[in-house]
Amino acid sequence: MPPEMKLQSGMTHLRAGDFAAAERDFRAVLKADARNLAALNLLAVALMQQRRFADAEPFLKAALAIDPAAPAAHGTYAAILNALSRPQEALGHFETALAAAAHDAGAWNGRGLALGALGRLDEAAASFERAVALQPAYADAWFHLGEVLARAARFEPAAAAFDKAIALQPNRYDAYFGRANALQQSKRYAEAAAVYNRILAVDPQQVEALAQSLLCELQVCDWSGYDAKTAALAKKSDAGDLPVTPFALLPVPMPRTALRRAAETFIRDEYPPAPQPLWRGERYGHDRIRLGYVSTDFHNHPVAQLIAELFERHDRSRFEVSGLSIGGRTDDAMRQRIAGAFDRFHDVAGQASATIASLVRTREIDVLVDLNGFTAGYRPDIFARRPAPVQVNYLGFPSTMGAPYIDYIVADPVLIPPSHFDGYTEKVVHLPDTFQVNDTTKAIAAQVPPRSALGLPEDGFVFCCFNNSYKLTPDVFDIWMRLLARVPGSVLWLRQDSEAIKRSLIGEAGKRGIDAARLVFAPRTPTLADHLARHARADLFVDTFHYNAHTTASDALWAGLPLVTCIGETYPSRVAASLLHAVGLPELVTASHAAYEKLILDLAADRERLAAIRARLAMNIRTCPLFDIGGFTRHLEDAYTQMWQRAERGERPDHIVVAP
């Protein structure tokens, strides 16, 4: 067959989706004419469709050597470079292709992908917008526009872009997930749950949709599907099949080994180690150990409220401390305080993970600490590039990362006892008293409103829980309602996040025979100091089970309010127990739901005993390990030093016990 006919045959196969046959035809053309531009470009397209991107590259190089201005070759080469994760090179080829064919919607879409990979999110969005302006039915471009808008925290327009993609391709799962995620990030939890449930209605095997729908329903205290969904997740866990974003499992009753498997699966599928690590065993030989903290939360946020003073107290004779802010800038007082506390502060929000990792490597940071884990805005792909000799999971995410490139997790013997090490891929670092840092500069307002101003009874017992709504589950709520029924005149004081949550909880109380007036909802206060002060009007903080109070617990204890918890087997279900040991009140830790309920009832009935506990807490606050920031800083610095010394000696990470 003449080369011209082979070329036509290959194009026919290409349009029909028979890419292997198209490849054979184009190779036959090139055997007869190695400089045939059309065959070189189309062979690259056929290989690209078979995801053989590296095989395609030489043919495009050959085409561009023949005609450096060939726009089709530039466009195809750029798409292949995108697929090979070489966005900077791709961008140049897209620019050349678009200079010759400015109305090529596909090239605008590809350019947007390259810009997005480089972290240039606004430019990427503009490129996708140009693509859909040229081709309004371009579902891929609408989808990618939604993705980049979501990455830029522009969740409302992101949801709208995903809607466009869904309208064009009604069976497109990734667009449904994108829309649900954007709604979730916008705190439109009920709407997000509805989208996840729609996915499940079509395909009940979508485990991520199952877990995320449950999390969204927990956010609004909609427990209608709780039993069925937790049972389904448990069944999946028993089968070893939990490909789920790890945070979604934390409020759910789940074995620690299941959390580990889920995290390992998620990392393997979404954030595997980079093939070429940035740090390859070099010894830096610095006079001071260089610490780097990575977080989205360097602003008025619970993590910042815990850790700010640590940054200020690090021993500068031994450590140089850098902060890398990967979250959108919120220029509040906490942000300014934290930025000023670091020796070097890098605002890298919006930059590509590869760029941030390169900065870490260039700065020769010795110990890099991830304060996010899998919480909002997480970026494990920074750490996947191994930019630092030592990489640590600390504070922000209460579980294992499941990542082979995260070396250590900071804990204490109550939080993660040796018998629980099987739930963690990291080596466990035991600080001697407590894993949790606390800022001892947190002010408590001098003026405390009377109970009447807070909607509380003057004499009735006030049970209090200011935990996030997603931590509230039917099993703990059942106990709380029984306590209200058995303690006359008592109330349950909860945080008021929304009217929808308030209605849900009042409805759940009614189902259990408890009048709406027995639930009191606390609105947000102008300052943290005001919030801490009002704890004085409660009698006892009652904790949640599967995901304890964390910052909320230390806030209550700092404000002098005792707390009762029930210890579980996972990190998030053991935090309050750890804090109570560190504040000198281990007797408030129970080991079963029945013991939890009994202890709370006993304390409500014995005001003298509770008053004695409260008095002991007041005495302990200034001397106990939980609020000894100086001692804590020395312990954590000792841990960092031991981690660094092992790396300097070329030794693998191992469990570390820091001496008091």
N, C-alpha and C positions, 0 to 999 in steps of 0.2 A: 504494500500500500504506500503511495507517495506520502512524503512528509506532511503536505497540506491536509490530506485526508486523515492522517493519523492525528493531526492537531485538532481537526473538527471532531473526530471520534473521542479524543480525550476530553474535549469540552462537553460533549454529550454525556459522557460518563460522570464528569464532574457535576453537572447540573442534576443528574439522576442520583447523586450520592454514592456512586460506586467509585470510591477514591482510589482503591488499589488498581482497578482497571485504568482509571485516568492516569495514574502514575506510570503504568506500563506504556501507555500510548505516548506520553510526553517524553519518557526516556528514549523511546524509539525515534522520535523526532530529533532529539539532541544527539543521538548516535549518528544521524545523517548530517546534522547541522548544529555543531556545538555552540554556535553564536546566535541561535534563534531566540530572540528576546521574549517572545510570547511564550514559548515552551519553557524557558527558564523560570519565568514568573509563575506560570500555571502549575508547573511541577512543584514549586515551592508551596503553592496554595493546596495542592493535593496532599502533600506531606503534612502541611499544617493541619488539615482536616483530620489527619490520622494521629495528630498530637506528636508528630515527629519533628519538633521544632528545630532541634540542633541539626538534624539531617537536611532541613530546608535551607538553612542559612548560607551554605556555600553557593547555592544556585542563585541566590539574590545578589551575593557579592559579585558573582560572575556577570549577572545582568547589568549591575551598576558600573562595573568596569568597562562594559561595552558602551553603555549610554548613561553617564552619571546623572542626567536630568530626567530619566524615565520615571514619571509620577507613579505609575502602577507598581513598579518595583519598589519604590520608596514606601508606598503605603503598605504593601505586603511585608516588606522587611521590618517596618515599624511594628506591625502586629505581631510578628514572630519575636522581636526583641521584647515586647511587652510580656509575651508568654515565657520568655527566658529570664524574666525578672531583671531586665536591663532597661529601666524606664528612661534614664537620662539619654541613652543612645537612641531609643525609640522616638523620643520627643523631637530630636533633630530631623529624623526622616519624616515624621508626620508634618512638620512645618514645611519641608520641601514639597511633599505631596500636595499639601493644601495651597501652597503658593501657585501651583499649576492647576488645581481643581478645587476651588474654594467651596463648591457646592456638594462636595463628597461627604455625606452625613456619616458614613462609616469611618472616614478618617477623623472627623471631629469627635466621634465616639471613642476611637482608639487614643486620640490625643488626650481626652479626658481621663482615660484609664492610666496613661503614663503620668499625667500631672497628679492624679490621686495617689499613685504609688510613691511619688516624690513628696507627698504631704502638702502640695499646693492646692488646697481644697477649694478655695474661691475660684481660682482659674479653672480647675477641673469642672466645677459646677457650670461655669460659663460655657465651657466647651460642650458639655452634654446638652445644655440649653440650646446651643447653636445647632446641634445634631437634630433635636426634636423639632426645632423651628423649620429646618429644611425637610424633615421627614416625620410628620406628626404621628405616624403609625409605627414608629421605631421603638418597639417594646424594650429591647435591650438598653437603649440609651435612656429611656425613662427609668428603668430599673437602676442603672448605674448612677443616674442623677439622684435617685432616692438614697442609694448607698453613701454617696459622698456628702449629701446634705446631712444625713444622720451622723456621719463621722464629724461633721462640723457643728454638731449639737443643734442643728436647725430641724427639729423633729417634726414640726407641723408641716412645713413644705415637703419634707421627706415623705411623710405619710401620703401627701397628695400625689407625689411622683409615683410612689408604689401603686396607688390607685389607678393611675393611667396605665401602668404596665399590666395590672390585673385586668383592666377593661379590654386591653388588646389581646391578652393571653390568659383567659379565665382559669386555666389549670396550672398556672405557674406557681409552684410551691415557694420558690425563693422570694417572690414578690409578696406573697401572703406573710411569710416570715418577716420580711423587711418591714411591711406595714405594721404588723403586730409589735415588733421591737420598737419602732418609732413611737407608736401609741404608748407602749410601756414606759419608754424614757420620758414621754410627755406627762406621765402620771395619769394617763387616761386608762386606768387598769381594767375597768369593766369592758371597755371597747376592745382592748387588747385581748382579753380573755375570750371574747366572742370570736375574734379572728382565729386564735389558736384552736378553739373548739370547732370552728368550721373546717380547719385542716384535719382535725381528728375525725370529724364526721365522714370525710372522704377517705382518709387512710388512718385507721386506728393504730397502726404501727409506728406513727411519727412520735417517737419518744420525747424528742425535744419539745414538741408542741404540748404533749401531755404534762411535762414538768413545768413549762412556762405558763400554761393555762392555770395550773394549780397555784403557782406563785402569784400570778395576777389576782386570782380569786382570793388568796390569803390577804393580799394588799387591801382589799375592800371588805374583808371578813365575810366573804360569801363562802360558806362551808357546805353548800348543797352537794358538791361533788367530791368532798374531801375524802370520805371513806373509800369510795370506788377508785379514786385516782391514786391515793397512797397505796392501796392494795395492788394496783396495776404496776406502780413503780417498784414495789417490793418484789413482785413476781419477776419483773425485768431484771432487778438486781440479783435475785437468786440464780437467774440464768446467765449472769455475767454480762448482760446486754444493757448498758446505760450510757449511750452516746449523747450526753446531756451537758449543757453549760453548767459547770460545777456549782455556781452560786445558787441555782434554782433548787438544789437538793438540800441545802442547809436547814431550812425550817421543817423538813419532813423527817419523820422517824426512819432512820437509815443507819445500818452498821457502818463503822468507820472504814472497814475494808471496802465497802461498796462505794463510799466517797472517794477512796483512793483509786479504785478501778475506773470510776467515771472521769476523774481528773486525768488519769493516764490516757484514757481513750480520747478525751477532748484534745489534749496536748499532741498526741500522736497524729490525729486527723487534721487539726487546725494550726498548731504552732510547733512543728517538729524542730529539732536542732538544725541550725544552718549547716550546710555541708562544709563551709570554710569558716571556722571560728576566728574571731578577730584577735583574741588573746590565745597565744599558742605556747604558753609555758615560759615566757620571758620573765626575768627577775628585774624589777624596777629599781630596787635599792634606794627608796626614798628615805629621807630623814624622819618624816612623819607618815603614818599610815593615812592613805587618802580614802575617806569614806564618801559614798554617794548615795543619796536618798532619792528615789523616783516615786512621784505621786501625782495624782490628779487633784489632791485634796489640800493643797497649800492655801487654804482660805478658811472661812468660818464653817468648819465641818468637824464631826466628832473625832476623826483621826487627828486633825490639827489641834483640837482642844486637849488631847492627851499628850501629844509629843512635842509641842512647841518649846517647852522649857528644856528638853533634852538637847535640842540643837544649840541653845544658848550655853549649856553647861559642859558640852564636850571639851575635854582637855586639849587646848590648842598647842600645848608643848608636845603632844603625842599624836594628834590627829589634825588633818586638814579636811574640812567638811564642806561638801558641795550638795546643793539641792537641784534637782531637775524636775521642773513643773511641766507635766504633760497634759494638764487640764486647762479648760478655758479660763481666762483670767477674770477673777472677781476681786476688785481692788478694795477690799475691806481692811479693817484694822489688823485682823489676824494675818492676812496676806502680807501686809507691810512688815509686821513683826517677824514673820518667818523668813521673808526675803532678807531682812537685815541680820538674822541670826546666822546665816551661812557665810563661810569665807568666800564662796562663789555660788551665785544663784543664776541658773540658766532657765529662762522661760522658753521651752521648746515645744509648747503646745502647737499642734498643727504640722509639725515637722515629721517627715517620714521616720519610721522606726530605724531604718538603716542609718539615717543621718544622726539620730540620737545615739545609737550604738557606737558609731564612729567617733562622736564627741567623747563618749566615755573612754574609749580606747586611746584617743589622742591625749586626753587629760591624765591617762595612766591611773585611773581610779583602781584602788586595790580591792575594796569591799563595796559591792553594789547592793543596795537594799531595796527590795520591792515592797512598797507600802500599800499596793493595790491588790495584788493577787488577781482574783477574778471579780472584783467589785467594779462599779461603773467606770468606764473609760480605760479598762485594763489594756496593757500593751506587753504581753509576754514575749512578743516577737523581738523586742529590744534585747531581752535576756537570752533569747534563743540564738542570737549571734555571738554569745559568749564574749562580751566586751571586757569583762573583768575577771581576775583570777578567782575571786570568791563572790558568790551570788546568794542572797539571803531572802527568805520569805518571812516578813515580820508585820504583825499588828493588824493590817487592813483586812486580810482575808483569813477567816478562822478555820482553816483546813489545809490539807496538803495541796501543793500545786500540781503534783503528778508529773513534774518536768525533770528530765535528767540533767538539765543545766541549772537547776536551783539546788544549791549544795546543802543549805541549812534552813531549819525552821527554829525560831526562838520560842522557848516554852519554859515551863517549870514542872516540878515533879507531880503536882496535882493536875495540871492541865493535860500533860502527856506523860503518864507513868511509863516505865520501860515495857510493861506488858502490852502497851498500846502502840509501840513503835511500828507494828505491822500495818498501821493505817497511814503511814507517811513514806513518801519516796525520799524526802530530805533526811539528812542526819539531824538528830534532835539535840539542841543546845539547852541544857537545863541551867537557868539562872537560879540562885539559891532560894529566893523568897517568892518572887512574882515575875511573870513575863510582862505584865502590863506597866508601861510607863504612865506617870500621871503628872500633870502640870499643877504644881502647888501654888502657883500665883493666881489661880482661879478665884475671883472674888465672889462673895455671897452678899447680896443686898442686905443692908441693915434694917430696912423697913419690910416687915412681913405682913401681908394683908391678913385680916382676921378670917376665920373659917367662913363666916357668913358671906364675905365678899368673894369667896372662891366657890360658893355654892355648896359648901360642906356643912354637915350638922355640927352644932357646937359640942355635943357630948358623945355622939355616936362614934363607933370605931371606924377608922378610915383605912381600908385596904387600898394600896396604891400600886399601879404598874404603868410606868411611862414608856414602855417598850414600843417599838414600831409595830404597826398593825399586823404585818405579815408574820410576826413571831407568835401571835395569838392563835391557838388551835383549840378545837372542840374539847379535847381531853382536859386541858387546864381550865378552860372556861366552865366546864361541868363542875369542877372542884370549887372554883370561885363562887358559883351560884349556890352551891350547897353551903358554903361558908356564910354567905349573906343570909340564907334561910335560917341558919343556926345561931347567928349572932344578931340579936334584935337591935334595930336602929343603925346597923352598920351600912356602909356604902363602899362601892368600888370606884376608885378615882383613876381615870384613864386619860391619855392624851387625845386631844381632838384634832385629827388630821383632816377630816372632811365630814360633811353632812351625811354622805352616803355610808361611811363607816359607822357613824353614830346611829343611823337608822338600822343598819345590819345588827349591831350589837344589842340595841334595845329589843329588836325582834327576837334575837337568840335568847336574851334574858327572859322575854315573855314566854317562849316555848318551855322554859324551865321553871315557870311559875314565879318569876321575880319581876316586881313592878319597875317600870322605867325610871322612877324617881331614885331607885337604889344605885343607878349608874350616874356618875358625875364626870363631865368631860372638861378637861383643862385646855383652854386655848393657848396658842403660842404667846410667850411673853416678849417684851421688847428686847431684853438682854438675857444672856445666860445667867448672870448674877441674880436676876429676878426669878428665873426658873429654879435655881438652886435654893433660893430663900424659901420658896413655897413648900419645899419638902418638909419643913418644920411642922406643917399642919397635918401631915399624914402620921399614922401610927406604925404602919408596917408595909414594906415593899414586898410584894408577892411576885416571884419570878415566873417566867415561861420555861417550858421544858426543853424542846428540841433545839431552840436557838435562844440562849439565855440573854439577859441584860448584859451588855459589855460596857461601853462608855456610860450607859444609863445606870449600871450598877455602881460604878465607881463614883458617879455624880451623887447618887443617893447616899453612899457611905461617907463621902466628903461633906455632905450636908448634914450628917448625923442621923440618917434614917436607916435602921436595921433592915436586913433583907433575908428572906428565906428562899432557898433554892433546892432543886432536886438534881443531883449529879447524874449525868448520862455517860455514854461511852465515846462520844465524838467531841472534838474540840469545841464547837459552838455550844454544846450542852454541858461543858465543864468550866466555862470561864468564871461564872459567878462563884462556884465553889473555890476556885483558885483565889479569887479576890477576898473571899471571906476568911480563908486561911491566912492570907497576907495581912488582914486587918485585925487578926486575933479573935475571930468569932467562928471557929470551925463548927461549933454546935448548931449553927443555923444551916448547915448542909445536911440534907436528907438523902436517902438512897432509894426511896420508892415513892410512888405517888401517894400511897396510903400514909406513909410517914410524913410526907410533905403536908398533907391535909391535916393530920393530927397535930403536928407541931404548930401550924398557924392557928388552929382552933385553940390549942392550949395557951398560946401567947395572948390571943384575943381575950381569953377568959381570966388571965392572970396579969393584971396591969402592973403589979409590983415587979414580977419577973421581967416583963418587957422593959419597964423603967430602968431596972438594973442593967440590962443589956445595952440600953441606949446610953446610960451613963458610962459604961465601960467603953463603948464605941467612941464617945466624946473624948475620953482620956487617951485612947489609942491613936486617934487621928494624927497627932503631931509626932508620934514616936514609932508607929508601926511601919514595916517594910513597904506596904502599899503606897504610902505617901512620903517615903524617904527618897526624894529625887536624887540627892547626892549619892547615896548608897547604890541606888539603881543604876545611875550613870556609870559608876565605877565597875559594877558587875557586867553591864553590857559592853563596856569598853574592854574589859578582860576577855569577854567572849569574842569580840572582833579581833583582838590581838591573837588569841589562840587560833582562830580560823586563818588569819593571815600568815602566822608562823608555819602552820602546816603547809600552806600553799608555797611559801618561800622555800621550804625544805623539799618540795616536790612530792609531798605526801597526799594521798587521797583524803577527801573529807571523812570525818568520823564523828561519832557522838561525842559531845563535850559536856563536862560537868564543871561549872564555875564554882569555885570555893567561896564561901561567905567572907 
